[in-house]
Amino acid sequence: MNKKIFLYITLSIFPILGFSAEKFYLTENWKLHRAVETLRATSLSDFDDSSWIPATVPGTVLTSYLNNGLIPDPNFGDNQLLIDDEYFTTNFWYRNSFVIPKSYAGKNIFLNFDGINWKADVFVNGNNVGRIEGAFIRGKFDITPYVKAGKTAYLAVLIHKNDTPGEVTVQSLVSAGGNGGALGADNPTFHASVGWDWLPTIRGRNIGIHDNVYLSAAGAVSIENPFVTSKLPLPDTDFADLSLFLDLVNNKNTAVKGTLKVKILPPDNTELSDGKVTSTIIRVPITLNPLETRTLNFKELYRINNPHLWYPNGYGEQFLYNLELSFEEKKSVSDTYKTTFGIREITTDTIGGVLTVYVNGKRIFLRGGNWGLSESMIRFGEKEYDNCVRLHKEANFTMIRNWVGMTSSDYFYKACNKYGILVWDDFWLANPGDGPNPNDEEMFIKNAHDKVKRVRNHPSVALYCGRNEGYPPPTLNAALRDLTYELDGTRIYIPNSAADVVSGWGPYGVQNPRWYFSDRSAKDRKIHTEIGMPNVPSVETMRAMMPEEKLWPINDMWGIHDFCYAPSAMRADEYIAAVNKYGTPKNVEEFCRNAQMVNMENHKAMFESYAAHRSNGILMWMSHPAWPTTVWQTYDYFLEQTAGYYGCKKACEPLHIIWDANDNLVKVANNTGKNIETLPVETWRAASLQATAYMYNMDGMLVWSDSLLLSSISDEVKKCFEIPYPTNISPVHFIKLKLMKGDEILSDNFYWRATDFQNYAPLQTMEKVIPTGKMQKNTIEIKNPTPHIALMIRLKFLDKNNERILPVFWSDNYFSLLPHETKIITFETESQKDFRLMVEGWNVDEMEIK
């Protein structure tokens, strides 16, 4: 197998946009100016740009103005209303000058753009070197004739505004207004920038240079768009057959002869099956015609025995192999390309009209959320993407939906590869009711073509979807189906995010635990792509997003930050009613405290209900916030996790013990991809699994318990026993669940329940608890030394100025402690500040733990 190579060669239909290994990033020295007229001279050496403002690149126009202090922060309060939309809805010039690296001498020199919005004309030293059209297509321009190694080059980029930017909308407490609008005609663009019920209208619609700009160099031939696929002998995984696709580009107007080398290196800290540190797989002689772009297809390239496989989070490790490619011409290296790939095989079936996704033969319970926009002004870099995707991993999620495809950064996909988060990847079509079809289908397809070539090598990408809550226009649907098959062929394409083999359509307001278990999850085993509820953050975050005088009572400033009454989708009035079930708040502090109870109870039920009924998946609306909001998030804009986050995290444990609020049954859901215990009952010993439930009154007294020995088979939900309503229980009481294997706790859980359904006002009378604790390095030991229950304990770090330290990755938070119970919490933060550990809770007054 190792020596057998099948080589297929086809000519590329579209311009191929690729990248060399040697990159010189252009992040400094940028300037920006409003384009009142078109000036080709902007890229000449003697052009006077002294009146231009410093520009942030990568960054949108609005970001540069904010960083120069020329506009107020549009994310705070109602500052967006102070920014003139007409001023920013125009063309802008970017300008830069830089020295071409001397190492580029004798090579072809390329200018690369990873993303602009919306269209751009590019000039170098007075020469128009090309044009970019669409927000999600890369640009690569050969600037060799116009520059010299070691000499200064002058670059100017004219960014064109959107043709149909749409109108500014303003939310209020009583109405979220409409979603989307005319900007959809310009897709591919950041359609959400026109305003949605989770994002205000972004002035200027995020035009600018939103991704990396860099120089690269190569000899006669460039290597572009490598794509490694793997085939496993499922259900076995003892070997993997690899195939390789790539593009070779002849940069010369004469024929070129050379040799392509392919080398595979093992994942870090591992070896290839043959024990070698590296393995040169093939050396292939290639002759390219003048200026030819050729697509190579090496089928059955190489067989790796006992491969290190890439799995989604919770199902196994995320091993990434290293691929090194080089093209040699006349004993010199023309170009090199280094990347990573994962050995894994995604398969799907639609039996019974239900989409089921498997990775390496294991059915994956898809649990996660919708990611609508990385950040309101597209300001994320590598660290920001890593932090946010890591928070998804820590929440035990397995999938992020790239909603309407508005995140294109390679940093996002690399983070998903690293943390085992599958990507449901949309194209740029919102619900047909949220905006018109694209005016330029040719531009749309060119962007889609490049998107697939750009993302297909990432093992995290699971599927492609044509449109949100609708079908693409027939011509686009056919083209998307064809190009995803022809350029990829390893993932399924579905046209509609909410119909056919999947489901969607919310709801988006708070329900209650019984509803989640009895309604959608019990009736529909399909992957449900959108369901959510408001998620009001901590009071500290509320203070960070709006002025103190607007915090209470609830008012239109809350509405601007997406807290809008019915009939708006989030139905904030119903959320307020849920908050009031814990007692009517008198101030914003009490409201946010009650809100965390609502967040925990309902987000946990939302995910547990789908796990308890062996659904194929649930993607919440939304898991990631694009700006400071009160709705549809797990962590907030500042990366503090809400109680809802920890409800999701608990509910999404791969092996999880559940109380079903509808039928009162205790259940164990196994989504680990492996059997935990399969021995027959009569052979069980101390190591066998045991599910136990305890019931406590509000005064902390144990009033009931039960237990059961059980097995837990992969991909199974096991029903255990019913939780009753004893006669001696208090109006509100607590349920504690444990799944044990010997002395080891595999899963535990905690709930509160009211005999008068959801009348939680009696919790206001709980006895106060003063916990004790100690912190050593990255470990905190918290103890409840009292005979009472400590409810919903929250940990936070404050610096010497009483400011929060964020982000902090906690192993758990918003947790409850039984009488005399001790809990060990681990944490991680990169902050170098001295900090104090603060503890608070439902019946725990804020205090410092030293």
N, C-alpha and C positions, 0 to 999 in steps of 0.2 A: 504493500500500500504506500509506503514512504516514497518509493521511486516512481509511482504511477501518477502522471500529471495529465489532466485534460485542460487544454487551453482553448478558450473561445474568445474571439476578438470581434467587437462591434464598434462602429463609428458613433460618436456621441451626437445626439440631435440638438442638444442645448449647449450653450457656452458652459464649460466646467469651471467652477470657482474653487480653487484649492490653496494649499498653504505649505510652504517649506519649513524645515525644522529650524533654520536660523532666522530669528525674528528680532527686529529692532523696534520696540514699541514707542509710539509717538504720544506721550502723555503730558509733556511740558510745553510751555512757550506758545500755547494757543491763544488767539484773540478772536473776538466776536463783534459783529456790527450788523445793525438792522439794514437790510438791503433795500434802500430807497431807489436804487438803480443798479443795473447789471454792469459790472466793471471787470472786464477781463484782466485789467492791469493789476488786480489784487494779488496775482501770483508773480509779479515782477519784483526784482530785488529792491528797486528804488521806490516802491509804493509806500506812502506815508500812512501807517496805521496807528499813529500815536493817540488818536481820539477813540480808538476801539477799546472795549473792556476786556480784561482777562477772561478766558473761557475755560470751562471744565470739560475735559474730554478723557474718557467717555462721559457724556452728559448731555442733557437736553438744553435748549436755549433758556428755558425757565430756570433750570438749575444754576446756570452761569449767572443770571441776574440775581438770584437768591444769594449765591456765594459772594457776590460783590456788594451785598447789602442794599440793592436797588429796589427790592420788593420785600414786603413782610412775608413771614413763613406762611404759605397757603395752607399748611396742615393744621395750623393752630386756630382755634376759635372760628370766626367767620372772616378771617383775613383774605380768603379767596375773593370776597366781594370787593376788596380794595384794589384788585389787580385788573388792569384794563385788558380785556380779551382782544379787542381790536388791534392793540399795539403789538401783541405777540402773534396774531394771526396774519403773518406776512413772511416773506422770504428773509433769510439771514445768511450772512457770510461768516465762515470760519477761515482763519488764516494761521499759518505756521511756517517757521523756517528751521532747518536742521541740517546737520552735516551728515552726508552719506558715509557710512562706515568704510574705512579704508579696506577692510577685509572683503568688501564687495567688488573690488577691482577685478576686471576680467569676467565678471558674471552678469547674467541678466538680473536686473533689479526690478522688484515689483512693489507696488503700493497696494495695501490690503485694507479693506473695511469689513468688519464683522457685522455692522448694522448701522444704518441711518434711517431717519424718518423725516420726510416721506419720499422725496426724490432728491437727487443730488447731481450737480455737474462738478467735475473735478478738474482742476487746472494745476499744472506743475511748470514753473518757470515760464509762464505765459502761454503754455500749450494746453489745449483741451484734451485730456487723456482719456475721458470716458464719462459715462453716466450710470447712475444706479437708480432703479425704479422699484419701490416697494420697501417696506420696513424690515422684511425678514429674508432678504437675499444678500449674500456676500458680494463684495466687489473686489476684483483683482485686476490691476492695470500694469502693463509693462511700461515702465518709465525710463528704460535703459537709454533711449535716444536723447533724453532731455536732461540727464544728470550725470555727474562724474563722482567716482569714489573719492572721498576726502574733501569734497567741495560742498558748499552750502546750497541747499535746494529750497525753493519757495513754493509752498502749497496753499491753494485756496479752494474752498469747497462752498459752493452755493447750494444751500438747503432750501428746497421749495416747500412752501406750505401746502396743506391739504387743499384739494380743489373744492371739497364740500365739507367744511369743518363743522357744520351744524350750529345750533344755538346753545347758549349757556342756559342751564337749568339750575334752579335753587331749591333745595329740599326744605321742608318745614316739619314741625311736629305732626301736622295733620296730613301730610302728603309727601311721598318720596318722588312724586313726579313720574315721568316716563323713563324708560331705559333706552340707552343708545340713541340712534337717530341717523341723520343724513350721512354722518361720517362713514357708515358702512359701505357707501358707494365707492369709497377710496380703498377698501381692503385690497391687499394686506396693509394694515396700519394698526395703531393702538386704538382699536374701536372704543374700548371702555373709557378712553380719555374724554369723550364727549359727555360723559356722565352716566352713572347707573344708580341703582338704589344702594350701592355699597361704595360709591366713589363720586366725588364732586366733578364738575366740569373742569378739566385741567386747561388752564389758559395756554393757548398755543398748540394744544393737542399733542404735547410731547414731541414736537419736531426737534431735530438736532442729530448729533452723532452719538447714538446711545450705546455703542459697543466699541471694542478695541479697534485702533488704527495702528498699523505697523508696516515696516519694510521687511521684505524677505529677498533672498537671492538664490539663484540656482544657475547651473551650467546650461548646457544645451537642452536638457530634459528635466521636467519637473514631475514629481510624484504627488498625486492628489486623490483624496476621497477613498482611502482604503476601507475595506469592509470585510471582516472575518465572520463567517457563519460556522455553526457547529451542528453536527448530526449525531444523535446518541441512539444506541440500540434499545430504545425504550421497550419494556419498563426497566431494563438493565442500564447501568451507567458506567460500565467498566472500561469503555473506551469512547473516544469522540473523533469523528472524521471532520477535519476542518477544510473549509473552502475560503478562497480569497478573491475579492474583487477590488480593482483599483483603476485609476486613470493615469496614463502617461501623456504628457504634453510636450511636444517638440517646439521649443521656443525659437528655433532657427528656420530660415527659409531654404535650408538645404537638408537633405536626408541625413539621419544620424544613426549610427550603429553603436550598440552598447550592451551591457549586461545588467539585468535586474537581479538583485539579491534579496532574499527573504529570510529573516532570522526571527525565531521565537525564543523568548526568555521566560522562565517560570515566574509565577507570582513571588512577591517578596517573601523571603524566609522559607521558600520551598524549592523543590527540584523538579526537573522534568522526569518522566517515568524511567528514562534511561540513565538517570543520575548525573547527567551533564548540566553544567551551569548554563550554557547556551547551546543552541542547536541551529545550524545553518540548514534550512530546509531545501532551498532550491537556488540555482543560478541559471537564469534563462537568457539566451541571446535575443535581442530585440532590434529590429530595424524600423525606424519611424520615417514616414514621408515628411516633406517640408511642411512645417506648421501644423502637423497632424495632432489631433487629440484622439487617443485610442483607449477604449475600455477593455481591460483584461479580466478574464474569468478563469481562475484556477480551481476547477472542481476537484474534490477529493485531493486536496493539496497535501494533507499530512494526517496521520492517525496518532493520537496521543492516548496511551494506555493509562488507566486509572487517573483520569484527569481531576484536577481541583476545580470543582464546579462553582458557578455563581448562582446564588439563590436569593429570592426576596427575603426581606427582613423577617426573622422568626422561623424560617424554614431551613436555614443553613448559613454557611459563610458566603462572603462576597469576594471570591478570589478573582483577581484580574491579572491576566497574562500580559506580557510585554511584546510588542511587535516592532521590529526594526527593519525598515526598507531602505535600500540604496540603489542608485543607478550609476553605473560606472561607464565612462566613455574615455577611451584611449588611456586607460590606467589611472584616470583621475575620477573622483567622485563628483558627479553632476548635481545630485540632490540626495538628501536623506529625509526620512519621515519616521518619527517615533510616536507610537500611541499605545494604548492598552485595549484589551478586549476581554470579554467574559465568555467562558465556555458554558453555555446553557442553551436549552432548546425550549422555546415557547410553542405550545400547541393549543388549539381551541376546538371546541365542538359546539354545535347549536341544537343538540338533541332536545326535542320538545319545544323548540322555539326559544331556548334559554342559552345564552352565551356562557360557557364555562371555560376558564383559563387554567392551563396547566404549565408548570415550569419543571423541566426535567422529570416529567411524568407525575408530579404531585399537583393535585387540585389546590388552587390558591384561593383562600377566602380574601377577596379584595376589600380592604378596609382603609379608608383614608379620606381625602378631601379634595375640593376644588381650589386651584390656585389661579386667581383671576388676573392678577398683574403683580409683578414682583414688588413694585413700589410705585407710589403715585407719580413720581417724576423719574422713574427708571434709574434709581441711584444705587442699585446693588452692585457690589463687587464680589470677588471670590469668597471673602470671609462671610459676607452677609448671606450668600446662597448656602454656604456650608452650615452656618448656624441654623438657618430655618429648616433645611432638609434634615439636619440632625434632630431638630425638635420633632419632626414627623417620625423619625426612626425611634426616638425615645418614647413616643406615644404608642409604639407598637403598630404603627400604620404600615401598610404594604404598598400603597399606591397614592400618587398625586395625579390629578387630572389637570393638564395644562389647558385650562379653559379658553376656548377660542384662540389658542395657540400664541398668546401674546408674550410668552417667555421663550426667548431664543438663545440665551447665553449658554455657551459651552460650560460655564461654571455650574449652572443649574444641573445639567445632565451628568456632569462628573460627580457632583455631590450625590445624586440619586444612585449612580453606580456604586459609590463608596458605601452608602448606607443601606443599600438593598431596597430602594423604593422604586417600584414599577411606575412608568409614566404612561398614562392615557393621553395621547397626543392629538389634540384637535387641530384642524385648519382654521382659517380666519373667517368663519361664518357664524354670526350670532343668530338667535331665534329670528325667523323671518319677520316677526312683529316688532323686532327691536332695531330694524334698519333695512335699507334696500340691499339688493344683490349688488355685487361689485360691477362697476362700469367697465373695467378693463380685465376681461377674463384671461387674455394672453399674459398680462403682467402677473395675475394671480397664479397661473400655472407655472410660470418661471420661478416665482418665489417658492411654490410648493415643491417643484423639482429640486431646487437647491436645499430646501429644508430636509427632505428625505435623505439626500446624499450627506447632509451635515450630521444628522442624528442617528442614522441607521446602525452605526458601529457601536453605539452605546447599549450594553446589555440591559439597561433599565427600561428601554422603550418597549412597551408591551403591545400597543395597538395604535392604529390611526383612525380618527373619526372625522367625517366630512363636515358635519354641521351640528351646532347646538340646537336641540329641540326642533328639529326640522330637517328637511332634505335639501342638499345643494341643488342649484339649477341643473337640469339634466346634462348639459354639456360639461359643467364642472364636475358633477358626480362621476361621469364616465371617465373623464381625464384623471381625476384623483384615484379612482379605482385602478386604472391602468398603470399610472406611474408608480403607485405604491407597490404594485405587483412586480413591475419590470425593474425598478431600482432597488427593491428590497426583497419581497417575496417570502419573508420569514414571519411577518406579522399579518394579522387580519385587518382588513379595512371594513368599517361599518359606516353607513352614511348618516345615521341619526343617533344622537346621544340619548334619546328618551323614548325610542319606539323599537318595534320589531323584537330583537333578541335581548334588549336591555330595557330599563324603565327609568322614569324620572319624574319631573314636575313637582318637586317638593313633597309636602308643604314646607314652609319657611318660617312659620311661627312656632312658639312653644306649644307642646301638646301636654301629655302627662305620661308617666311610665306605663299605665295600663293600655293606653292608646298605642304606644310604640309596639308593645308585645302582641296586641290583638288585631291591629289593623294592617298596615302596609307589610311589615315583615312576615306576618303569618299568611298573607294572601299571595305574595309575589316572591318567588325564589330568584327572580332575575337580579342582576346587578342594578342597584338603584343609584342613579348618578347624581341626584341632587335632593338633599333633605337637610333642613337646618333650623336654627332658632337664634334669637338674639343672644348675645353673650357679653353682658356688661362687665367691664374689667374692674380692677381694684380702684379704690378712691384715689390712690396716688396717680394712676394713669388718667383718670378723669380730670385731675388737676393739671396734668401735663398737656391735655388736649383743648382746654377751654378756660377762660378767665374765672376766677373764684366767684365773682358775682353772678355768673351764669350757671353755676353748678346746681342750685336749688332755689325754688322748686323746678321740676322738669319743664323745659321751655323749648323754644324754636332752635336754640343753640344745640340742644340734644338732637333735634331733627336734622340740622345740618350735618351732624355726625351720625346720620342714618337711623336714628331712633324715631320711627314714624308709625303713626297709628294705622289701623285697618281703614281702607282696604289695601294699603301698602303691604307688600309681601311679608315683611318682618312682624307686622301686627303688634307693635310695641305696647298698645293698650292691654292686650292679653298677657304680655309678659309682666306688665305692672300688676295685673290681677294675681299672677302666680307669685310675685314677690310679696304681695300683701297677705298671702296665706300664711306667711311666717310672722305676721304682725305688721301694722301699717307704719312705714318708716317716717321719722320726723325730720330727717336731714339726709344729705347725700351719703354720709358715712354709713348710716343704718341701711339705706337703700342698697349700697354696694355690698354690705355684709349679707343681707338677705339674698341679693342676686347670686352670690356664690353658691348658696344652698340650691337655688333653682338651677344654676348652671351644672352643678355636680349631678343632681338627681336625674335631670333630663338628658344630658349628653351621654351619661352612662347607659341609661335605658335605651337610647337611640341605637347605640352600637350593640349592646347585649341582646336586643330583640332580634337582630339579624343573625347573630351567632347562635342564639338558642333555637332558631328554626332552620339552621343549616342553609342559609341563603348563599348565593354566589358572591354577594358583596354589597357594600354601601359606601358611597362617597358623600361625605357631608358637605353642605353648603354653608360656610367655606372653612377650610382649615388654616388659611393664611390671609392676614389682612394687608391691604395695600396702603392703608393710611390709618390715622387714629380713629377708630370706629367703636360703636357700641354693639355691633351685631356681627354674626357670622364669622367667628374666628375661634381659635383655640388658645394661642398665645396672642398678646396684643402687639401693637405696632412697635413698642419698645422692647419686645421679646420677653415680657413677663407673662408667665403662664397663668391662665385663669383656673378656677376650680373646674370649669368645663373641660379643660385640657386633661386634668387628672382623672376626670370621669371617663374620658375617651381612652386614656392610657390604661386604666384598670380594665375597662370593658374589652379592650383589644388584646389582652394577654393571650399568647398563643394557646396556652392551657389555662382554662378559666372556669371558675365556679360561679354560678349565676343564680339569683333569685328571680323567677319570672313573676312580675307584678300582676299579671293577668290571671294565671292559673295557680299561683302560689307554690309552684314546684321549684325545688332545687335541681339544677341541671349542671352538667359538666360538659363543656365544649372543648374538643381537641382539634386545634388548627396548627399543630406543630409539624405535620407531615410525617410523624412517626408514632408508633404504639408506645404508650407509657407503661401499661400493664395488661398482659393478656392471659395470665394464668387462670385456670378454672377456680371457682370459689373454694372447692374443697382442698386445694393445695396452697391457699394463701397463708402467708405467715406475717411476721411483723413488718415486712417491707411492702406489703400490699397497700393499695390506695384506700383512703377513708375520707368520705365527705361528712362534715359535721356542721350543724347549725346551732346557734345559741340565740336566745332572745332575752333582752334586758329591758327593764323598765327605765323610765326617766331618772329614777333615783339611783340607778346603777345596779339594781338587784337582778340576778339571773332568775328568770321565771320559767324557762323551758329550754330543752335541747334535744337533739336527735342525731343519729349518725348511721352510716351505711358503708359497707365494703363494696368496692366496684372495680371494674376494669375500665380502661380508656383506650379505645382504638383510634388510630389516625382518621381524621375527617369524620368524626362521629360526635353526636350529642347524646349524652346519657342522662335519662331522667332518674332522679334519686328518690325524693320523698317530698311530702307537702308540708308547708309551714302553716300551722293553725292560728287561730285567734283564741288563746286561753282566756279564761274568765277573769284572771287576776292581772291582766296587763293594763298599763297606763294608756291614756288617750293617744299619746305618741310613744312609740317604743322602738328598739333598735335590734337589728338582725345582723349577726356576725357569722360569716361562713368561712370554713377552712377546708382545703383539700390537702391531705397529708400523705406522705409515703414514709412510713416509719415515723421518725422524729422530724423529718424535713417538711416544711411548708411549701407546697408547690403553687398554691394560689390561695389568696384570702380575699374577703370582700366585706363591705359594711354598708348597711342601709338604714334609713329611718322609715317608719310606716305609721300611719294614723288610722285609728279605728273609724273615725269620721273622715272619709277619704280626703287627703291632702289638707286637712285642717291642722296646720302646724303651729298655730299661735301658742299652744301650751309650752313649746320649746323656750319661750321667753322666760319661763320660770325656772329653768335649769339652774342647779347650784354652780357657782363659780369654781373653777379649777385653776390651781397654780402649778404648772408643770415644772419639773426640774430637768436639767440637762447638762451636758458637757460636750465640748468640741475638740477634736484632735485631728489635725491635718485636714483631710477631706471627709471626715466622718463626724456625725452628730448623733449623740445618744439622748433621746427625749423620753422622759418617764412621767407617767401620771401617778403621783404618790397617794391619790385620794380614792375613796370608795365610789366616786362618781365618774361618769363618762365625760371625757374631754372631747368636745365635738368640733370637727372641722378646723384643726390646728393649721395655721399658716406660718411658714418660716420665710424670713426675708433678711437680706443684708443691707445695712445702712452705713454710709461713710461718716466721717466726722462732721459733715455738714447736714446730716440726716437725709441725704439723697440716696435713692436706691442704687445698688450695684447690680447691673444687668449686662449681659444675660448670665443667669445661673442655671445650670443643668442639675436639677434635683432628682434623686431616685424616686421621691414621692413628696407630695405636699397636699395641703388641704385634707389631711388624714385625721382619723379619730382614734382615740385611745380608750380601751376598756379600763375599768378600775385596776390600778396597780400594774398596768401594762407598760412595757418598754419597747421602743421602736428605734432601730438604727437607720439613719438617713445618710446617704452619701451625696456629695455635691461636687461640681466642678465649675470653676470660673477662671477667666484669664485676667481678671482685675488684679492690679498690683497695689491697690489702695488698702489701707488698714480699714477693717470693717467690723461692725458689731452685729451679732446675731440677735434678731428680734423674733419673738413668738407672740402670736395672737390667735384668736379663734372665736367660735360662736359664744362660748361661755368661758373664754380665756381673755382677760384684759391684756393689752399690749405690755410686754415686759422684755427685758434683755436677759439672754442666757450667756453667762461668762464661762 
